[in-house]
Amino acid sequence: MTAIGVLVFMGMAYGFSITTGAITVGSTAQYISTISADAFKGVFTVEAGSVRVRWDGTAPEAQYGHVLNSGDVLTLYDRADIAKFKVILNSGSSGATVTYTLQAKD
């Protein structure tokens, strides 16, 4: 539990927001089209619905990928992973929104 607290503190202490946005998730894989060269951290929050995500360059499908539900947060610490992040509606979900913040180092 202490280690998690340190990670959160370090994440908040270093970096400043360079981009924020929202993805309206549908039945085709969505991604962030423009990512600053300075981005080193991405925080993704599922605001509503259930989604599947991947960040290995392969598009998720309605039944394949990591499941994130409303309120879940995913943090990626590498620009390459952020650039490969893709999201799609989870099977059975009627709609979803994912908000994101990209951060650069100070």
N, C-alpha and C positions, 0 to 999 in steps of 0.2 A: 504494500500500500504506500509506503514512503517513496519507493522508486517512481510510482505513477505520479505522485505529487511533484517530484523533481522534474519529470518530463514535461508536465503541464506548465510548471513555472518557467522552465527553460524556453518552451515554445512561445510563451507570452512575453518573455523578457527580451527576446531577440527577434527582430523583424518588424516590418511595418506593412500595412495593407497597401497593395498596388492595384488590385482589381477585386471587385465584388460583382456578383451577378446571380441569376437564377436560371435554371434549366427546367422547362416544362417537359416532363418526361412522357413519351408516347410509346407506341409499339415498334418503333425503329430506334436503333441505338443513337444516342445524342452524345455530344462532346463539346468541349470549350474550343471555339474556333481560333481564338487569338490568345496566345500566352506570352507574356513578357519574357525576354531573355533573362531578366533578374529574378524571376520566380523561383523560389526554393522550397516553398511549403504551400500546400493546398489543404484547406479545411472544407469538407463537404457535409452538409446537413440535410437530411431528408425531412422536409417540412410537412408532407402529407403523403399518404399512400405507402406502397411497398415497391422497392426497385431491386434490380440486380445490377451489379457493377463488376467491371474488370479494369485492370490497369497494366495489362501485359501486351497490349496492342491488338488483342482479339476482341471483337464485339461480343458483348453478352447476348444471351437469348432469353426469352421469357421463362425458360426452365433451367438455364445454366448461367452461373456467375455467383458472386457473393451477394447474399440477401441482406438488404438494409431496410428497416421499417421506419415509420414516422418517429422522429426524435433521435434516430441513430446518427452518429457523427463518424466520419472517416477522415483521417489526416494522412496525407502523403508528404514525404520529406525529400522528394527528388523531382527536379524539373522534368526529367524523362518520364517518370511515372505519371505526373500531372498531365503531360502532353498525351499520354496513352489512355487516360481515364475515359471510360465510356459507360453510359447508363441506359437502361431500358426498363419498362414496366415489368414487374414480376407477374407471372401467370396468375390470373384472378383479380388483379388490382385494376380499378377503373380509372385511376389517374394519380399522378404524383408530381411533386415539385422538389427539386434539389437546389438549395442555395449554396454558394461557394464564396470563399475569400482566398485570394492568392497573396502571399507575402514575399517580400524581398528582404535580404539581410540588411542590417543597418550599415 
